[in-house]
Amino acid sequence: MTGTYLEVGSRSHADVVTCSDIDMMSPSSDGRFLHKDGTPYE
């Protein structure tokens, strides 16, 4: 079985990755994983 993965973005430091189905985001500027309200995961 094979799969295809498509990632869309500009690699700009201003980009923010968000996950629509879970409470997670990651600013491209530093690569941290945060809750959508900006608090870090412990």
Secondary structure, DSSP 8 states (H G I E B T S, - for coil): ------------TT-EEEETTTTEEEETTT---B-TTS-B--
